Amino acid sequence: MLLQVRNLSKHFAGLVAVQDVSLEVSKGELLAIVGPNGAGKSVLFGLVSGMLKPTGGKVLFQGQEITGMRPHQVARKGIARTFQTTALFDQLRVADNLALGYRLRTRSGFWSTLLHTRSWAQDRQRAMARVVEILEIIGLKEKVFRPVSTLSQAEQRKLAIAVALMGEPSLLLLDEPTGGLVEEDTREITELIRRIHQELKVTICLIEHKMRMVMELAQRMVVLNFGSIIAEGPPRQIAQDPRVIEAYLGVDHFAETQ
């Protein structure tokens, strides 16, 4: 197993956001986590990525416990994430944002950078090669030197995913990557996620509300409600689960995915 979450809980001043959640993500898997607003999905991502400290439970990555590690430490282990709102430097260029995303893989420090040492040159060469590779994947090659502020919402979503990929993660956590996008843009992001999974061989854990997209992409689904897992399994099985239909989307909504 690449990721193991064991009896994970998070309470906020008496409010239970995540309660005794246990799940596993296999290497090479594309897992979707779904559930109504307030179910604890983003909190779970925050606990795994080090953004939040758990009230109880453990998180193991590649067999090593990472519970309570800081976000940069978790990222160095090989876990990257995106957020519901893009966290980009709007006034910098696309290339600059991508280069910043590679910082976790650099070995040169302040003096190496200042003096342009051999290690600095090697880091720079590797970063530029990675930028070219990722630009080919996300389809923004022609806009590499444009400010982020000039990109469309869909292009910014692609760039946010690309920045997360720059650190060469083993596990990519995507938090509602198509939130607020129209159907055409949603299809583009869906195809991008599929390419990342198939061509870059990155394990993906996805939070998403658009069930048609999830049904197309996910190999397995986990359903959260009130901070607890109520169902997990293949998408078609989940779509027929009475507990999921009652607690989450409703019969009519699930019927649309069939």
C-alpha angles and dihedrals in degrees: 000000000000096000129022123185113190123193091324118185136175125188126185111202091320095322111120109221098164122015126193095323118178123179141143133217117203123216110269094018128134105211126181123206112201138172142123123296110287094025092124100254098132091040088056090053089048091054094048094046096046096249090117133035115231124238088216143346136051141272119207125187120191088346095306123110112242098170111145096006117145117258094254090051091051090048091053089054088060108268119123129176143188127211136229088253117043114255100207135139098249098194095049125081126260090252092052093053091050092048090052088053089060095056093101090063097051123103101189119097135202098294093043089054093045094049096037093233127184092265090052091051091049092049091049092050093049092046093052092048090051091048091055091047094050094044088058090053098048097038099234098116093121092053098048094118097041122105113257089236089069094057124098120248091258092050090051089052089052091049092050089055090046093053089053090051094052091079090059095240125194090209125036119197112201116192109200096320092182099042111142095005125128121244096265093051090045089057091052093051090046091055091046092054090048091052092049090051096045104033103032093035092226119161109234133202111190134194111199141152098199101095097190089058092046093049090053097047112029125089090191136010135211118198121207126194125174090351097305134097111252099172143002135179143086115342095249091051092049091049089061097044109117092209091057094045092051098043101038132013107004131231096283094051094049090046088062091062095055 
